[in-house]
Amino acid sequence: VGFAYDGRTMLFERVTAALDTSSRVAIVGANGVGKSTLLKVLLGDVEPTAGMVRRHAHARISRFTQHHMDQLDLRLAPLAWFRELYPT
């Protein structure tokens, strides 16, 4: 798969990955290299410029961005925070 914003050079190209339903993947890299855009392509938020994305019907893709840190109560352990949000 590849992607470029309108009229620009390819942000990434020839990206190939095969993941099974038990895979856990982290995408890390320097600012501005296309990590968020790649996730948007994988999630279907934007269409790839080249190639295609095929997702398994039972695959679940989640994302946790640096902006989510503002929503966390850092005094609590993750499970305690989750229980506070969803007590039932």
C-alpha positions, 0 to 999 in steps of 0.5 A: 500500500502507498499514500500521498496527499493530493499533489505531494510526493508519496509519504510511504509506498510499497508497505506490506504486512500480514498480521493474524488476529492475535498480533499486537503491533506498535508503530513508532518513528520520528514525527512527520514520517507517516505513522498516523496516516498509515493508521488512517489508511489501515482503519479506512479513514482515508483511501490509499493512493496505491495498493489496497488494504484487506482486513479480516472480518474479526480483526480489531484495530485500536489506537492510543495516541499521545493526545489520549494522555490528557484523558487519563487519571495518572493517579490510578492503575489502568485497570482501576481507571477502566473500572471507574469509567465502566463500573458495571 
